[in-house]
C-alpha cells in the first residue's frame, strides 16, 4: 500500500442546482467556480487491474443494473459487470482476455445491451444516475405520465413510474423514475398551475431505494431502548406493526430478491405541453 498526500481546500460553488431549478434551467456539470478538495494518486495495483477492464455503454439508461443477472442467466459467469451509473458499466474478466473472447463469440447477444464496449479510460465517470422521486400534492385530474414528465423536467428526464402510481392504486404520492445528471439530493417545494388553479407540491428524492416505513424502536418506561431480550408482548407488538407495513413494503420491493431495477422503456413526453402549467 502506497503513501498518499491529501491536500484539502474549501469549495466555492456559485451555480447551485436549486438556483437552476428555480430559473427553469439545468445545472451544467462542473458549472460555477470550483477548486479541488484533494489530490490523490491511485494504487498501482488498482491501475493495473483497470487497464485490463472495459467500459460498456448501455442502449437504454437504467439497463446497467440488470445486466449482471442477464449474464448469469445466459451462462456467462466469467465477466463481472459493475454499474457505474445509469449509462456505463465496468466489465472485468475473471481471467485475462475473457471480455475480448466474449466480444468475439457473443457480439449479437451483447448488442441488445450495449451500444459500445471500449477499453477503460481513467476519465470514465458516469455523471448520470437513475433517481426515484416522490411527489406529494398532485390533484387527481393531473395524474398522468404527461404531467409527470413536465413536472420533473427541471431535475432530469422522465423514464417511468412505479406500478402503484401507474395503476393509480394510491394517489397520495406519485413515485417517478428519472435520469438525472444532478448530484445533489432533490428536495423542493414549488407551485404549479393546473386548469387555472394553484397547487403546492413537494418533490423529494427517494435516496435509499424503495420506500420503507421506519418502525419506532421499542422503549422502556425510562425512555431508553429495551435490550435485545425484550418481552413476548413487545415481540408481538413488533410483529403487528410489521403486518401493517407489509403491504407497503411489498408494493415497493417487487423483484427485490434479484436486486433488479426493472424498467419499462416508454416514449419520453418532455417535449409535450400541459395547458395551464
NUVO-490120 format. One record per residue (C-alpha): residue in one letter; chain; z, y, x. Coordinates in steps of 0.5 Angstrom, whole numbers, m for minus. Example, Ala and Ser with C-alpha at 12.3 -4.5 7.8 and 13.67 -1.06 7.14 Angstrom:
BEGIN
<r><res>a</res><chain>A</chain><c3>16</c3><c2>m9</c2><c1>25</c1></r>
<r><res>s</res><chain>A</chain><c3>14</c3><c2>m2</c2><c1>27</c1></r>
This chain:
BEGIN
<r><res>x</res><chain>A</chain><c3>0</c3><c2>0</c2><c1>0</c1></r>
<r><res>x</res><chain>A</chain><c3>m2</c3><c2>7</c2><c1>3</c1></r>
<r><res>x</res><chain>A</chain><c3>2</c3><c2>13</c2><c1>3</c1></r>
<r><res>x</res><chain>A</chain><c3>0</c3><c2>19</c2><c1>m2</c1></r>
<r><res>x</res><chain>A</chain><c3>1</c3><c2>26</c2><c1>m2</c1></r>
<r><res>x</res><chain>A</chain><c3>1</c3><c2>29</c2><c1>m8</c1></r>
<r><res>x</res><chain>A</chain><c3>0</c3><c2>37</c2><c1>m9</c1></r>
<r><res>x</res><chain>A</chain><c3>3</c3><c2>40</c2><c1>m16</c1></r>
<r><res>x</res><chain>A</chain><c3>0</c3><c2>46</c2><c1>m19</c1></r>
<r><res>x</res><chain>A</chain><c3>1</c3><c2>50</c2><c1>m25</c1></r>
<r><res>x</res><chain>A</chain><c3>m5</c3><c2>49</c2><c1>m30</c1></r>
<r><res>x</res><chain>A</chain><c3>m8</c3><c2>55</c2><c1>m33</c1></r>
<r><res>x</res><chain>A</chain><c3>m11</c3><c2>53</c2><c1>m40</c1></r>
<r><res>x</res><chain>A</chain><c3>m14</c3><c2>59</c2><c1>m44</c1></r>
<r><res>x</res><chain>A</chain><c3>m19</c3><c2>56</c2><c1>m48</c1></r>
<r><res>x</res><chain>A</chain><c3>m15</c3><c2>51</c2><c1>m52</c1></r>
<r><res>x</res><chain>A</chain><c3>m17</c3><c2>46</c2><c1>m58</c1></r>
<r><res>x</res><chain>A</chain><c3>m13</c3><c2>49</c2><c1>m63</c1></r>
<r><res>x</res><chain>A</chain><c3>m17</c3><c2>56</c2><c1>m62</c1></r>
<r><res>x</res><chain>A</chain><c3>m23</c3><c2>53</c2><c1>m62</c1></r>
<r><res>x</res><chain>A</chain><c3>m22</c3><c2>49</c2><c1>m69</c1></r>
<r><res>x</res><chain>A</chain><c3>m20</c3><c2>56</c2><c1>m72</c1></r>
<r><res>x</res><chain>A</chain><c3>m26</c3><c2>59</c2><c1>m69</c1></r>
<r><res>x</res><chain>A</chain><c3>m30</c3><c2>53</c2><c1>m72</c1></r>
<r><res>x</res><chain>A</chain><c3>m33</c3><c2>51</c2><c1>m66</c1></r>
<r><res>x</res><chain>A</chain><c3>m32</c3><c2>45</c2><c1>m61</c1></r>
<r><res>x</res><chain>A</chain><c3>m28</c3><c2>45</c2><c1>m54</c1></r>
<r><res>x</res><chain>A</chain><c3>m32</c3><c2>45</c2><c1>m48</c1></r>
<r><res>x</res><chain>A</chain><c3>m30</c3><c2>39</c2><c1>m44</c1></r>
<r><res>x</res><chain>A</chain><c3>m27</c3><c2>43</c2><c1>m38</c1></r>
<r><res>x</res><chain>A</chain><c3>m27</c3><c2>49</c2><c1>m41</c1></r>
<r><res>x</res><chain>A</chain><c3>m23</c3><c2>55</c2><c1>m39</c1></r>
<r><res>x</res><chain>A</chain><c3>m19</c3><c2>57</c2><c1>m33</c1></r>
<r><res>x</res><chain>A</chain><c3>m16</c3><c2>51</c2><c1>m30</c1></r>
<r><res>x</res><chain>A</chain><c3>m13</c3><c2>49</c2><c1>m23</c1></r>
<r><res>x</res><chain>A</chain><c3>m12</c3><c2>42</c2><c1>m21</c1></r>
<r><res>x</res><chain>A</chain><c3>m5</c3><c2>39</c2><c1>m21</c1></r>
<r><res>x</res><chain>A</chain><c3>m5</c3><c2>34</c2><c1>m16</c1></r>
<r><res>x</res><chain>A</chain><c3>m9</c3><c2>31</c2><c1>m10</c1></r>
<r><res>x</res><chain>A</chain><c3>m10</c3><c2>23</c2><c1>m9</c1></r>
<r><res>x</res><chain>A</chain><c3>m13</c3><c2>18</c2><c1>m5</c1></r>
<r><res>x</res><chain>A</chain><c3>m14</c3><c2>11</c2><c1>m9</c1></r>
<r><res>x</res><chain>A</chain><c3>m12</c3><c2>5</c2><c1>m5</c1></r>
<r><res>x</res><chain>A</chain><c3>m18</c3><c2>2</c2><c1>m1</c1></r>
<r><res>x</res><chain>A</chain><c3>m17</c3><c2>m5</c2><c1>m5</c1></r>
<r><res>x</res><chain>A</chain><c3>m18</c3><c2>m1</c2><c1>m11</c1></r>
<r><res>x</res><chain>A</chain><c3>m24</c3><c2>2</c2><c1>m9</c1></r>
<r><res>x</res><chain>A</chain><c3>m27</c3><c2>m5</c2><c1>m6</c1></r>
<r><res>x</res><chain>A</chain><c3>m26</c3><c2>m8</c2><c1>m13</c1></r>
<r><res>x</res><chain>A</chain><c3>m29</c3><c2>m2</c2><c1>m17</c1></r>
<r><res>x</res><chain>A</chain><c3>m35</c3><c2>m3</c2><c1>m12</c1></r>
<r><res>x</res><chain>A</chain><c3>m37</c3><c2>m10</c2><c1>m15</c1></r>
<r><res>x</res><chain>A</chain><c3>m36</c3><c2>m7</c2><c1>m22</c1></r>
<r><res>x</res><chain>A</chain><c3>m41</c3><c2>m5</c2><c1>m27</c1></r>
<r><res>x</res><chain>A</chain><c3>m41</c3><c2>0</c2><c1>m33</c1></r>
<r><res>x</res><chain>A</chain><c3>m43</c3><c2>m2</c2><c1>m40</c1></r>
<r><res>x</res><chain>A</chain><c3>m46</c3><c2>4</c2><c1>m45</c1></r>
<r><res>x</res><chain>A</chain><c3>m45</c3><c2>1</c2><c1>m52</c1></r>
<r><res>x</res><chain>A</chain><c3>m50</c3><c2>2</c2><c1>m57</c1></r>
<r><res>x</res><chain>A</chain><c3>m45</c3><c2>5</c2><c1>m62</c1></r>
<r><res>x</res><chain>A</chain><c3>m39</c3><c2>9</c2><c1>m61</c1></r>
<r><res>x</res><chain>A</chain><c3>m33</c3><c2>4</c2><c1>m62</c1></r>
<r><res>x</res><chain>A</chain><c3>m36</c3><c2>m2</c2><c1>m60</c1></r>
<r><res>x</res><chain>A</chain><c3>m32</c3><c2>m2</c2><c1>m54</c1></r>
<r><res>x</res><chain>A</chain><c3>m26</c3><c2>m5</c2><c1>m57</c1></r>
<r><res>x</res><chain>A</chain><c3>m30</c3><c2>m11</c2><c1>m60</c1></r>
<r><res>x</res><chain>A</chain><c3>m34</c3><c2>m14</c2><c1>m54</c1></r>
<r><res>x</res><chain>A</chain><c3>m29</c3><c2>m18</c2><c1>m50</c1></r>
<r><res>x</res><chain>A</chain><c3>m28</c3><c2>m22</c2><c1>m56</c1></r>
<r><res>x</res><chain>A</chain><c3>m35</c3><c2>m23</c2><c1>m57</c1></r>
<r><res>x</res><chain>A</chain><c3>m36</c3><c2>m25</c2><c1>m50</c1></r>
<r><res>x</res><chain>A</chain><c3>m31</c3><c2>m31</c2><c1>m51</c1></r>
<r><res>x</res><chain>A</chain><c3>m34</c3><c2>m33</c2><c1>m58</c1></r>
<r><res>x</res><chain>A</chain><c3>m40</c3><c2>m33</c2><c1>m54</c1></r>
<r><res>x</res><chain>A</chain><c3>m37</c3><c2>m37</c2><c1>m49</c1></r>
<r><res>x</res><chain>A</chain><c3>m38</c3><c2>m32</c2><c1>m43</c1></r>
<r><res>x</res><chain>A</chain><c3>m31</c3><c2>m33</c2><c1>m40</c1></r>
<r><res>x</res><chain>A</chain><c3>m32</c3><c2>m30</c2><c1>m33</c1></r>
<r><res>x</res><chain>A</chain><c3>m33</c3><c2>m23</c2><c1>m35</c1></r>
<r><res>x</res><chain>A</chain><c3>m27</c3><c2>m18</c2><c1>m36</c1></r>
<r><res>x</res><chain>A</chain><c3>m29</c3><c2>m13</c2><c1>m41</c1></r>
<r><res>x</res><chain>A</chain><c3>m25</c3><c2>m7</c2><c1>m41</c1></r>
<r><res>x</res><chain>A</chain><c3>m26</c3><c2>m1</c2><c1>m46</c1></r>
<r><res>x</res><chain>A</chain><c3>m26</c3><c2>6</c2><c1>m42</c1></r>
<r><res>x</res><chain>A</chain><c3>m26</c3><c2>10</c2><c1>m49</c1></r>
<r><res>x</res><chain>A</chain><c3>m31</c3><c2>9</c2><c1>m55</c1></r>
<r><res>x</res><chain>A</chain><c3>m37</c3><c2>9</c2><c1>m51</c1></r>
<r><res>x</res><chain>A</chain><c3>m36</c3><c2>6</c2><c1>m44</c1></r>
<r><res>x</res><chain>A</chain><c3>m33</c3><c2>m1</c2><c1>m42</c1></r>
<r><res>x</res><chain>A</chain><c3>m32</c3><c2>m3</c2><c1>m35</c1></r>
<r><res>x</res><chain>A</chain><c3>m35</c3><c2>m10</c2><c1>m33</c1></r>
<r><res>x</res><chain>A</chain><c3>m32</c3><c2>m14</c2><c1>m28</c1></r>
<r><res>x</res><chain>A</chain><c3>m34</c3><c2>m21</c2><c1>m26</c1></r>
<r><res>x</res><chain>A</chain><c3>m28</c3><c2>m26</c2><c1>m24</c1></r>
<r><res>x</res><chain>A</chain><c3>m33</c3><c2>m28</c2><c1>m18</c1></r>
<r><res>x</res><chain>A</chain><c3>m38</c3><c2>m24</c2><c1>m15</c1></r>
<r><res>x</res><chain>A</chain><c3>m45</c3><c2>m24</c2><c1>m18</c1></r>
<r><res>x</res><chain>A</chain><c3>m42</c3><c2>m26</c2><c1>m24</c1></r>
<r><res>x</res><chain>A</chain><c3>m44</c3><c2>m20</c2><c1>m28</c1></r>
<r><res>x</res><chain>A</chain><c3>m51</c3><c2>m20</c2><c1>m25</c1></r>
<r><res>x</res><chain>A</chain><c3>m52</c3><c2>m27</c2><c1>m27</c1></r>
<r><res>x</res><chain>A</chain><c3>m50</c3><c2>m25</c2><c1>m34</c1></r>
<r><res>x</res><chain>A</chain><c3>m55</c3><c2>m20</c2><c1>m34</c1></r>
<r><res>x</res><chain>A</chain><c3>m61</c3><c2>m24</c2><c1>m32</c1></r>
<r><res>x</res><chain>A</chain><c3>m59</c3><c2>m30</c2><c1>m36</c1></r>
<r><res>x</res><chain>A</chain><c3>m57</c3><c2>m27</c2><c1>m43</c1></r>
<r><res>x</res><chain>A</chain><c3>m60</c3><c2>m20</c2><c1>m43</c1></r>
<r><res>x</res><chain>A</chain><c3>m63</c3><c2>m20</c2><c1>m50</c1></r>
<r><res>x</res><chain>A</chain><c3>m56</c3><c2>m22</c2><c1>m52</c1></r>
<r><res>x</res><chain>A</chain><c3>m53</c3><c2>m16</c2><c1>m48</c1></r>
<r><res>x</res><chain>A</chain><c3>m58</c3><c2>m11</c2><c1>m51</c1></r>
<r><res>x</res><chain>A</chain><c3>m54</c3><c2>m12</c2><c1>m58</c1></r>
<r><res>x</res><chain>A</chain><c3>m48</c3><c2>m9</c2><c1>m55</c1></r>
<r><res>x</res><chain>A</chain><c3>m50</c3><c2>m5</c2><c1>m49</c1></r>
<r><res>x</res><chain>A</chain><c3>m56</c3><c2>0</c2><c1>m48</c1></r>
<r><res>x</res><chain>A</chain><c3>m55</c3><c2>1</c2><c1>m41</c1></r>
<r><res>x</res><chain>A</chain><c3>m51</c3><c2>m3</c2><c1>m36</c1></r>
<r><res>x</res><chain>A</chain><c3>m50</c3><c2>0</c2><c1>m29</c1></r>
<r><res>x</res><chain>A</chain><c3>m46</c3><c2>0</c2><c1>m22</c1></r>
<r><res>x</res><chain>A</chain><c3>m40</c3><c2>3</c2><c1>m23</c1></r>
<r><res>x</res><chain>A</chain><c3>m39</c3><c2>10</c2><c1>m20</c1></r>
<r><res>x</res><chain>A</chain><c3>m33</c3><c2>14</c2><c1>m18</c1></r>
<r><res>x</res><chain>A</chain><c3>m34</c3><c2>19</c2><c1>m23</c1></r>
<r><res>x</res><chain>A</chain><c3>m35</c3><c2>15</c2><c1>m29</c1></r>
<r><res>x</res><chain>A</chain><c3>m30</c3><c2>17</c2><c1>m34</c1></r>
<r><res>x</res><chain>A</chain><c3>m31</c3><c2>17</c2><c1>m42</c1></r>
<r><res>x</res><chain>A</chain><c3>m29</c3><c2>23</c2><c1>m45</c1></r>
<r><res>x</res><chain>A</chain><c3>m30</c3><c2>21</c2><c1>m52</c1></r>
<r><res>x</res><chain>A</chain><c3>m25</c3><c2>17</c2><c1>m56</c1></r>
<r><res>x</res><chain>A</chain><c3>m24</c3><c2>14</c2><c1>m63</c1></r>
<r><res>x</res><chain>A</chain><c3>m19</c3><c2>17</c2><c1>m67</c1></r>
<r><res>x</res><chain>A</chain><c3>m16</c3><c2>15</c2><c1>m73</c1></r>
<r><res>x</res><chain>A</chain><c3>m14</c3><c2>22</c2><c1>m77</c1></r>
<r><res>x</res><chain>A</chain><c3>m9</c3><c2>22</c2><c1>m84</c1></r>
<r><res>x</res><chain>A</chain><c3>m11</c3><c2>28</c2><c1>m88</c1></r>
<r><res>x</res><chain>A</chain><c3>m6</c3><c2>30</c2><c1>m94</c1></r>
<r><res>x</res><chain>A</chain><c3>m7</c3><c2>34</c2><c1>m100</c1></r>
<r><res>x</res><chain>A</chain><c3>m14</c3><c2>32</c2><c1>m102</c1></r>
<r><res>x</res><chain>A</chain><c3>m16</c3><c2>33</c2><c1>m109</c1></r>
<r><res>x</res><chain>A</chain><c3>m19</c3><c2>27</c2><c1>m112</c1></r>
<r><res>x</res><chain>A</chain><c3>m26</c3><c2>30</c2><c1>m114</c1></r>
<r><res>x</res><chain>A</chain><c3>m27</c3><c2>32</c2><c1>m107</c1></r>
<r><res>x</res><chain>A</chain><c3>m25</c3><c2>24</c2><c1>m105</c1></r>
<r><res>x</res><chain>A</chain><c3>m32</c3><c2>22</c2><c1>m101</c1></r>
<r><res>x</res><chain>A</chain><c3>m35</c3><c2>21</c2><c1>m95</c1></r>
<r><res>x</res><chain>A</chain><c3>m39</c3><c2>27</c2><c1>m95</c1></r>
<r><res>x</res><chain>A</chain><c3>m33</c3><c2>31</c2><c1>m96</c1></r>
<r><res>x</res><chain>A</chain><c3>m29</c3><c2>27</c2><c1>m90</c1></r>
<r><res>x</res><chain>A</chain><c3>m35</c3><c2>29</c2><c1>m85</c1></r>
<r><res>x</res><chain>A</chain><c3>m35</c3><c2>36</c2><c1>m87</c1></r>
<r><res>x</res><chain>A</chain><c3>m27</c3><c2>37</c2><c1>m86</c1></r>
<r><res>x</res><chain>A</chain><c3>m27</c3><c2>33</c2><c1>m80</c1></r>
<r><res>x</res><chain>A</chain><c3>m33</c3><c2>36</c2><c1>m76</c1></r>
<r><res>x</res><chain>A</chain><c3>m28</c3><c2>41</c2><c1>m72</c1></r>
<r><res>x</res><chain>A</chain><c3>m25</c3><c2>35</c2><c1>m69</c1></r>
<r><res>x</res><chain>A</chain><c3>m31</c3><c2>31</c2><c1>m68</c1></r>
<r><res>x</res><chain>A</chain><c3>m36</c3><c2>26</c2><c1>m71</c1></r>
<r><res>x</res><chain>A</chain><c3>m34</c3><c2>22</c2><c1>m77</c1></r>
<r><res>x</res><chain>A</chain><c3>m35</c3><c2>15</c2><c1>m77</c1></r>
<r><res>x</res><chain>A</chain><c3>m32</c3><c2>11</c2><c1>m82</c1></r>
<r><res>x</res><chain>A</chain><c3>m25</c3><c2>11</c2><c1>m87</c1></r>
<r><res>x</res><chain>A</chain><c3>m20</c3><c2>5</c2><c1>m88</c1></r>
<r><res>x</res><chain>A</chain><c3>m21</c3><c2>0</c2><c1>m93</c1></r>
<r><res>x</res><chain>A</chain><c3>m16</c3><c2>3</c2><c1>m98</c1></r>
<r><res>x</res><chain>A</chain><c3>m19</c3><c2>10</c2><c1>m97</c1></r>
<r><res>x</res><chain>A</chain><c3>m26</c3><c2>8</c2><c1>m98</c1></r>
<r><res>x</res><chain>A</chain><c3>m24</c3><c2>4</c2><c1>m105</c1></r>
<r><res>x</res><chain>A</chain><c3>m19</c3><c2>9</c2><c1>m107</c1></r>
<r><res>x</res><chain>A</chain><c3>m13</c3><c2>4</c2><c1>m107</c1></r>
<r><res>x</res><chain>A</chain><c3>m9</c3><c2>10</c2><c1>m106</c1></r>
<r><res>x</res><chain>A</chain><c3>m11</c3><c2>17</c2><c1>m106</c1></r>
<r><res>x</res><chain>A</chain><c3>m4</c3><c2>21</c2><c1>m103</c1></r>
<r><res>x</res><chain>A</chain><c3>m7</c3><c2>20</c2><c1>m96</c1></r>
<r><res>x</res><chain>A</chain><c3>m14</c3><c2>19</c2><c1>m93</c1></r>
<r><res>x</res><chain>A</chain><c3>m15</c3><c2>15</c2><c1>m87</c1></r>
<r><res>x</res><chain>A</chain><c3>m21</c3><c2>17</c2><c1>m83</c1></r>
<r><res>x</res><chain>A</chain><c3>m24</c3><c2>15</c2><c1>m76</c1></r>
<r><res>x</res><chain>A</chain><c3>m28</c3><c2>20</c2><c1>m72</c1></r>
<r><res>x</res><chain>A</chain><c3>m31</c3><c2>20</c2><c1>m65</c1></r>
<r><res>x</res><chain>A</chain><c3>m28</c3><c2>26</c2><c1>m61</c1></r>
<r><res>x</res><chain>A</chain><c3>m28</c3><c2>29</c2><c1>m54</c1></r>
<r><res>x</res><chain>A</chain><c3>m22</c3><c2>33</c2><c1>m55</c1></r>
<r><res>x</res><chain>A</chain><c3>m16</c3><c2>30</c2><c1>m51</c1></r>
<r><res>x</res><chain>A</chain><c3>m10</c3><c2>34</c2><c1>m55</c1></r>
<r><res>x</res><chain>A</chain><c3>m7</c3><c2>31</c2><c1>m61</c1></r>
<r><res>x</res><chain>A</chain><c3>m9</c3><c2>33</c2><c1>m67</c1></r>
<r><res>x</res><chain>A</chain><c3>m4</c3><c2>36</c2><c1>m72</c1></r>
<r><res>x</res><chain>A</chain><c3>m6</c3><c2>42</c2><c1>m76</c1></r>
<r><res>x</res><chain>A</chain><c3>m5</c3><c2>46</c2><c1>m83</c1></r>
<r><res>x</res><chain>A</chain><c3>m11</c3><c2>49</c2><c1>m86</c1></r>
<r><res>x</res><chain>A</chain><c3>m14</c3><c2>52</c2><c1>m92</c1></r>
<r><res>x</res><chain>A</chain><c3>m21</c3><c2>49</c2><c1>m96</c1></r>
<r><res>x</res><chain>A</chain><c3>m24</c3><c2>52</c2><c1>m102</c1></r>
<r><res>x</res><chain>A</chain><c3>m27</c3><c2>47</c2><c1>m107</c1></r>
<r><res>x</res><chain>A</chain><c3>m30</c3><c2>49</c2><c1>m113</c1></r>
<r><res>x</res><chain>A</chain><c3>m27</c3><c2>56</c2><c1>m112</c1></r>
<r><res>x</res><chain>A</chain><c3>m20</c3><c2>53</c2><c1>m112</c1></r>
<r><res>x</res><chain>A</chain><c3>m16</c3><c2>54</c2><c1>m105</c1></r>
<r><res>x</res><chain>A</chain><c3>m12</c3><c2>48</c2><c1>m103</c1></r>
<r><res>x</res><chain>A</chain><c3>m8</c3><c2>47</c2><c1>m97</c1></r>
<r><res>x</res><chain>A</chain><c3>m9</c3><c2>41</c2><c1>m93</c1></r>
<r><res>x</res><chain>A</chain><c3>m6</c3><c2>38</c2><c1>m87</c1></r>
<r><res>x</res><chain>A</chain><c3>m9</c3><c2>33</c2><c1>m82</c1></r>
<r><res>x</res><chain>A</chain><c3>m5</c3><c2>29</c2><c1>m77</c1></r>
<r><res>x</res><chain>A</chain><c3>m8</c3><c2>24</c2><c1>m71</c1></r>
<r><res>x</res><chain>A</chain><c3>m5</c3><c2>17</c2><c1>m72</c1></r>
<r><res>x</res><chain>A</chain><c3>m3</c3><c2>17</c2><c1>m65</c1></r>
<r><res>x</res><chain>A</chain><c3>0</c3><c2>10</c2><c1>m65</c1></r>
<r><res>x</res><chain>A</chain><c3>m6</c3><c2>6</c2><c1>m68</c1></r>
<r><res>x</res><chain>A</chain><c3>m5</c3><c2>3</c2><c1>m75</c1></r>
<r><res>x</res><chain>A</chain><c3>0</c3><c2>7</c2><c1>m80</c1></r>
<r><res>x</res><chain>A</chain><c3>7</c3><c2>4</c2><c1>m80</c1></r>
<r><res>x</res><chain>A</chain><c3>13</c3><c2>6</c2><c1>m84</c1></r>
<r><res>x</res><chain>A</chain><c3>19</c3><c2>7</c2><c1>m79</c1></r>
<r><res>x</res><chain>A</chain><c3>26</c3><c2>3</c2><c1>m81</c1></r>
<r><res>x</res><chain>A</chain><c3>32</c3><c2>6</c2><c1>m80</c1></r>
<r><res>x</res><chain>A</chain><c3>37</c3><c2>3</c2><c1>m76</c1></r>
<r><res>x</res><chain>A</chain><c3>43</c3><c2>0</c2><c1>m79</c1></r>
<r><res>x</res><chain>A</chain><c3>49</c3><c2>4</c2><c1>m77</c1></r>
<r><res>x</res><chain>A</chain><c3>56</c3><c2>2</c2><c1>m77</c1></r>
<r><res>x</res><chain>A</chain><c3>61</c3><c2>7</c2><c1>m81</c1></r>
<r><res>x</res><chain>A</chain><c3>63</c3><c2>11</c2><c1>m75</c1></r>
<r><res>x</res><chain>A</chain><c3>55</c3><c2>13</c2><c1>m74</c1></r>
<r><res>x</res><chain>A</chain><c3>54</c3><c2>8</c2><c1>m68</c1></r>
<r><res>x</res><chain>A</chain><c3>48</c3><c2>3</c2><c1>m69</c1></r>
<r><res>x</res><chain>A</chain><c3>51</c3><c2>m4</c2><c1>m70</c1></r>
<r><res>x</res><chain>A</chain><c3>51</c3><c2>m9</c2><c1>m65</c1></r>
<r><res>x</res><chain>A</chain><c3>46</c3><c2>m15</c2><c1>m65</c1></r>
<r><res>x</res><chain>A</chain><c3>50</c3><c2>m20</c2><c1>m68</c1></r>
<r><res>x</res><chain>A</chain><c3>50</c3><c2>m16</c2><c1>m75</c1></r>
<r><res>x</res><chain>A</chain><c3>53</c3><c2>m19</c2><c1>m81</c1></r>
<r><res>x</res><chain>A</chain><c3>49</c3><c2>m23</c2><c1>m86</c1></r>
<r><res>x</res><chain>A</chain><c3>49</c3><c2>m17</c2><c1>m91</c1></r>
<r><res>x</res><chain>A</chain><c3>45</c3><c2>m13</c2><c1>m86</c1></r>
<r><res>x</res><chain>A</chain><c3>40</c3><c2>m18</c2><c1>m85</c1></r>
<r><res>x</res><chain>A</chain><c3>39</c3><c2>m19</c2><c1>m92</c1></r>
<r><res>x</res><chain>A</chain><c3>38</c3><c2>m11</c2><c1>m93</c1></r>
<r><res>x</res><chain>A</chain><c3>33</c3><c2>m11</c2><c1>m87</c1></r>
<r><res>x</res><chain>A</chain><c3>29</c3><c2>m17</c2><c1>m90</c1></r>
<r><res>x</res><chain>A</chain><c3>29</c3><c2>m13</c2><c1>m97</c1></r>
<r><res>x</res><chain>A</chain><c3>26</c3><c2>m7</c2><c1>m93</c1></r>
<r><res>x</res><chain>A</chain><c3>21</c3><c2>m11</c2><c1>m89</c1></r>
<r><res>x</res><chain>A</chain><c3>19</c3><c2>m13</c2><c1>m96</c1></r>
<r><res>x</res><chain>A</chain><c3>18</c3><c2>m6</c2><c1>m99</c1></r>
<r><res>x</res><chain>A</chain><c3>13</c3><c2>m4</c2><c1>m93</c1></r>
<r><res>x</res><chain>A</chain><c3>10</c3><c2>m11</c2><c1>m92</c1></r>
<r><res>x</res><chain>A</chain><c3>4</c3><c2>m9</c2><c1>m97</c1></r>
<r><res>x</res><chain>A</chain><c3>3</c3><c2>m2</c2><c1>m93</c1></r>
<r><res>x</res><chain>A</chain><c3>3</c3><c2>m6</c2><c1>m86</c1></r>
<r><res>x</res><chain>A</chain><c3>m2</c3><c2>m11</c2><c1>m89</c1></r>
<r><res>x</res><chain>A</chain><c3>m6</c3><c2>m5</c2><c1>m91</c1></r>
<r><res>x</res><chain>A</chain><c3>m7</c3><c2>m2</c2><c1>m84</c1></r>
<r><res>x</res><chain>A</chain><c3>m6</c3><c2>m9</c2><c1>m80</c1></r>
<r><res>x</res><chain>A</chain><c3>m12</c3><c2>m13</c2><c1>m83</c1></r>
<r><res>x</res><chain>A</chain><c3>m15</c3><c2>m16</c2><c1>m77</c1></r>
<r><res>x</res><chain>A</chain><c3>m10</c3><c2>m14</c2><c1>m72</c1></r>
<r><res>x</res><chain>A</chain><c3>m9</c3><c2>m21</c2><c1>m70</c1></r>
<r><res>x</res><chain>A</chain><c3>m15</c3><c2>m21</c2><c1>m65</c1></r>
<r><res>x</res><chain>A</chain><c3>m14</c3><c2>m14</c2><c1>m64</c1></r>
<r><res>x</res><chain>A</chain><c3>m20</c3><c2>m11</c2><c1>m66</c1></r>
<r><res>x</res><chain>A</chain><c3>m23</c3><c2>m5</c2><c1>m68</c1></r>
<r><res>x</res><chain>A</chain><c3>m27</c3><c2>m7</c2><c1>m74</c1></r>
<r><res>x</res><chain>A</chain><c3>m33</c3><c2>m1</c2><c1>m75</c1></r>
<r><res>x</res><chain>A</chain><c3>m38</c3><c2>m1</c2><c1>m81</c1></r>
<r><res>x</res><chain>A</chain><c3>m43</c3><c2>4</c2><c1>m78</c1></r>
<r><res>x</res><chain>A</chain><c3>m45</c3><c2>9</c2><c1>m83</c1></r>
<r><res>x</res><chain>A</chain><c3>m50</c3><c2>15</c2><c1>m83</c1></r>
<r><res>x</res><chain>A</chain><c3>m47</c3><c2>21</c2><c1>m81</c1></r>
<r><res>x</res><chain>A</chain><c3>m46</c3><c2>26</c2><c1>m86</c1></r>
<r><res>x</res><chain>A</chain><c3>m44</c3><c2>32</c2><c1>m82</c1></r>
<r><res>x</res><chain>A</chain><c3>m51</c3><c2>36</c2><c1>m83</c1></r>
<r><res>x</res><chain>A</chain><c3>m50</c3><c2>36</c2><c1>m90</c1></r>
<r><res>x</res><chain>A</chain><c3>m46</c3><c2>41</c2><c1>m94</c1></r>
<r><res>x</res><chain>A</chain><c3>m41</c3><c2>42</c2><c1>m99</c1></r>
<r><res>x</res><chain>A</chain><c3>m41</c3><c2>47</c2><c1>m105</c1></r>
<r><res>x</res><chain>A</chain><c3>m36</c3><c2>52</c2><c1>m104</c1></r>
<r><res>x</res><chain>A</chain><c3>m33</c3><c2>49</c2><c1>m97</c1></r>
